[in-house]
Amino acid sequence: MTKRAYKYRFYPTPEQTELLAQTFGCVRFVYNAILRWRTDAFELRQEKIGYVGANARLTDLKKDPELAFLSEVSCVPLQQCLRHQQTAFKNFFEGRAKYPAFKSKRHRQSAEFTRSAFKYRNGKLYLAKSKAPLGIRWSRELPGEPSTITVSKDSAGRYFVSCLCEFAPSKLPVTPNMTGIDLGLTDLFITDKGERVGNPRHTAKYAARLAKAQRRLSKKKLGSANRTKARQKVAKLHAKISDCRQDNLHKLSRRLINENQVVCVESLKVKNMIRNQKLSKAIADAGWGEFVRQLAYKAEWAGRSLVAIDRWFPSSKHCSGCGHTLSSLPLSVRKWDCPECGAHHDRDHNAATNIKAAGLAVLALGENVSGMGSVSVSCSR
């Protein structure tokens, strides 16, 4: 058994909209207030405060008559946001993330509810402080009763609920098919068999509409209702682009996992690559990191193997025929001839072939493969 989140869109009633707005506001207020208090305690007195101290501070805030509104919503989301803050501090001190940032009311809002703050009965979900069930559009059935739910509202004004449930993944039948893929910009990826999957370029598709909406937003008066409406239009376009990208990546990753027993990819440091000012927008729009993430968890659930070779492996300038490696190969060169064996290579197809060969060697022999250089593996079976 493993845990999986099932996300659904729902349409709240006016009373639920008011309750959720109040809950989101309280969660945001508590998170920012405790973060400010913990930061000041360390800067002024060199005092480190953990979750226990933060929770005690929350109790003191609730006793303040001026903050009586904190008691009008469920206490569970307020406690959960402090747990999330503690996790953020842990990630910061261990070097995995930046210092925790303050929450903004203009960005995504969320509140997490545990079992004591919601009820799931007869296919209906009830939140604490609300008598009516959420108007959820059940696109698929839940495998069981959720242990935790997260209610969120995105910047486009849409409401979602994510239900964390335990489920037993079903393994797919073993297949002899194996593939290597090379991620790109002109084509989203190229397989070792020469198949090219085009890059939809969703941002470019909506660029004109987005630019027009942003120009109109920039001319609205600050704090006006018209500016709020214009901001919503921009947010809806960004949400449309994101949804299209996610839908495409899910379909492609599912097809690769269903058709192949082993998928070999190249490890890419996307955060470093998007520092290139000329390519950053195109790289971010392609969604390479999200694509590999989807391949990883889908491979694990389906009993497939995902092998990620080291990003320094010279897949593009390594001849897949004789093994000769060029000293340099500019990005502008898309086709080249091997000086040793004379083989004519398409840059991307050759890279996908080498990625597959290196990945299968790693899968069979281990991390250091003779003739392939240093190759590391991240394998999900």
N, C-alpha and C positions, 0 to 999 in steps of 0.2 A: 504493500500500500504506500502511496505517496500523496502529497498534497498538491492541489491544483486550484487556481483561481478561475472562476467562471464569471465573466463580466456581462452585464445586461444594462440596457438603457431603460429608464423608467420616467414616468410623467407624474410629478407630485400634484396633489390637490393644493388649493390656495393655503389651507391651514398647514399642510406639510411643507410648502415652500417657505412660509414664515418661520416654522420651527427649525428647518434646516439652515436658513439664513442666520438665525440666532445661534444655532449650534456651531456653525462654521466660524461665526464671529467670536464666540467664546473660546473655541479651540485656538484660533489665531491670537487672541488676546493673551491667553495663558502661556502659550508657547513663547511669544515675544517678551512678555513680562518676566518669565522665569529665565529666559536666555539673557536678558539685560541684567537681571539680578546676579546670575552666576558669573557673567563677564565682569561686572563691577567688583564682585567679591574677590576675584582673582587679581584684577588690576590694582585695587586699592589695598587689599590685605593679604594678597598671595594665598587666598583660601580656596581650596578645591572642594567643590560641592558635587555630590553624587545624586543618584535617583532618590534615595531616602530623604536627603535634605530638600530636594526640589519638591517632593510630594508633601513634605511638611509645610513648605512655603505656600503650596496651593491651598492647604487647609487654612492657613492664616489669611490668604486672599479672600476666601469665601466668607470669613468672619467679618470682613470689612463691610459696613453698611452701604458704602458707596458702590460696592461690587456685588450687590445682592442678585444681579442678573445672572451671575455664574451658577446660582442654585436653581435657576428656572429651566435648565437643560439637564440631560443625563450626565452624571459624573464620569461615566466610563470613557467617553471620547477625550475628556480633559486629562484623565490619568494616562490614557494611551499615547497622547501627544507627548507627554513627558518621557515615556519609554522610548519613543522615536527620537526624542532629543538626546537621550542618554546614548542611544546607538550612534547618533550623529557625532557626538563627542568621542565615542570610542573609535570610530572610523578616522576621526581627525587625529587623535593621539597616536594611532597606529599607522599613520601616513597614507591612508587609502582615500581620503577626501579632504576638502577644504574646511575651514572653520564654519560651524553652523551659521546659516544666514537667517535673517528675520523673514517672516512670512508676509506676503502682500495680499491685499484683498482683491487685487485686479487679476491675479493669476489663479491657477487651479486651487479649489478649496476641497478639503476632504475631512472626514471624521470616521474613526474606526470604532466599531461596536463589537464587544465580546458577547458570549452567550447570555449573560445576565442583562443585556440591554436590548435584546431583540428576541422575537419569537418567529419560528417557521412552522406553520401548521397548514396542512392540506394544500400545499403548493402556494401558500401566501406568506408574505414576509411583513412582520409588524415591527416598527421601531418603538423604543421607549418614548413615552410622553405623547404617542400618537395612537388613536383608536382605529383608524382606517388603514388597511394594508397598502403597501406601495403599488402603484400602477405599473408593474414591470412587464415588459414585452419578453416573454420567455421564448427565446430563440432555440433553446435546447433544454432538456431536463437536467436537473441536478442529480448527481449520483448518490447523494445522501444529504443529511442535514448539515448545513454549514457550521463551522466552529467559530468563524470570525467573518464579519462583513465590513466593507469599507464603502461608504457613500461619498460620492464626489460630484463636483460641479466644475466643468471645464470653463475656459475663458470665453467660449462661444455660448454659454448659458445652458448647456445640455447636462442632464443628470444621469449618473451611472451608479450601479451598485455592483461591487465585486464580492463574490461569495467564495470563501476558502473552504474546500471540501477534500475529503480523502477519497481517492479513487484507485482502482487497480488497472494500470495500463495494459493494453492487449498487445502482445508481440506480433509483429508481422511475419509471414512465412519467409524462410531463408531463400535468398535469390543469389545467383552467381554474378550478378551485375555489380561492377565497381566503376567509379568515375573520379576524375580529378577536375576541379574547376578553377579558373583564373578570373578573379574579379576585375572589372574594368569600368570605364565611364561611357565609351561609345556603345558598348554592349555591357549589360549588367554582369554577365559572366559568360565564359566560353568553356565548353567541356573538352576533354581529351579526344572526343570523337569528332570535334569540329562544329558541334552545334552552338549557335550563337543566340543568346537570349537578349533581345534589345532592351535598352534602358528607356523606360517611359518618360523620364524627365518631367515629373509632375509639377515641380516648381516653375519650370519654363512654360508649361502649358497654361498655368494660371497667372503668369507674370504680369501681363497687361492689366487684367482685372484687379490684381492685388495692388499694382502701382497706382491705379486710378482711385481705389478705395483709400489708400494711404495718403494720397494727395488731398482728398476731401477731408480726411481726418485731421491733417495738419492745419487746415484752415478754420476748424471749429474752435469756438471760444472755450478756454479751459474751464471745467466745472459745469458746462452746460449740458442739457439733456440731449441736444443734437450731437455733441461730442461723444456721449455715451453710446448713442445709436451708431455713429460712424465707427466707433471702436468695436462694436459687436459685429459689424460687417467685415472688418478686417480679420477679426478672430474666427469668424465662420469660414472665411476663405483659407486661413491657415489650417483649420480643422479639416476642411475638405481635402487639402493637399496631404495632410498626415494620414487621413483615412485611406485615401487612394494608394499611398505608398505601403501602408501596412497590409492592405488587402492583397496587393501584388506580391509582396514578400512572403506572405503566408501561403499563397497558392504555389509559388515557385519552390519554397522550402519543403512543402508537403509533397510535391511531385518528385523532388530529388530523393527524399527519404523513402517514399513508397517504391521507387523504381530501382534503388541501389542498396546493396548490403553495406558497402563502404563508400564514404564520400571523403575525398581528400581536398583540403583547402589550405591556403596560405595565411599564416598569422599576420595581421596588419595592425599597426598602431595608428588607428584612425585619428585619435586626438592629436598626434604629431603631424599627420598628413594634412589636416585641415588648416594648419598654419600657413600653408601655401596660399597666398592671397588670390592667385589666378585660378586655382582649382578648388578652393575651399567650399564654395557654394555647390559645385557639381558633386563633390565627394559627399557632402552632407545630404544632398538630395538623393543620392544613390542608396544610402542606408546600409553600407557594408557591415557595420558592427551589429546592427539589428538582424540582418540576414544570417550571419554566422551564429548569433545567439539562438535564433529560432531553429537552425539546423541542429544545434547542440542538444537542446532539450527534447526535440522531436525524435532525434536519433536514440536518445536514452530511453524514451518511452516505447519506441518501436523495436528495440533490440538491435538497432543498427550501430555502425561504428563511424564516428567522425574523427578524422585524423587531421590535425593542424600542424603543418611543418613550420620550421623556423622562418621568420620573415627575412632573414639575411641570406637564405638559400638562393643562389642565382638562377632562378627558374627561367627567366626570360633569355638570358645570354648563355645558357647551358645547352649545348646541342643534344637533342633527344636521340640522335642517331649514333654518334661516336663518343659523346661525352666531353667534347672539347668545350672550354669555357672562354668566352671573349673577355678581354681586359675591360672593355667598356661598351655600352650600348645605349646611346641617347634615347630619350623617350619619344622623340620624333621619328625614329626609325621603326617602322612597323613590320618590315620584312627584311631578312638578311640571309646570306649564304655562308655556310660553315667553311672556313679556310682549310680544314683538315679533310673532311669527306665530301665537300661540295654540296651537301644537302641544302635545299631551299626551305626556309622556315618562315611561317607566319608567326610573328612575335607572340601573340596571345595563345594560339593553338599549341605552339611549342612549350609555352609556360605551363599550360594545363596538363600536357603530357608528362612533363618533368615533375609537376606536383603530384600527379598520380603515382609515378614510379617511386618517388621519394617517400610518399605516404605509405605505400604498400611495403616498402623496405623497412620503414620504421615499425609498422604494425607486425612484421614478421621477425625482425632481428633485434630491434631495440633502438636506442637513441643515436648512437654513432654508427653510421653506415659507410663502409669503405667505398670510396669513389664518389660519394654524394656530399661530402663535407659534413659539417655539424648540423644535425637535424633534430629538433625537439618535437615531442608529440603530446597532443592533448586529445585523449581518446575517450569517447563515450560508447559503452557497449550495452 
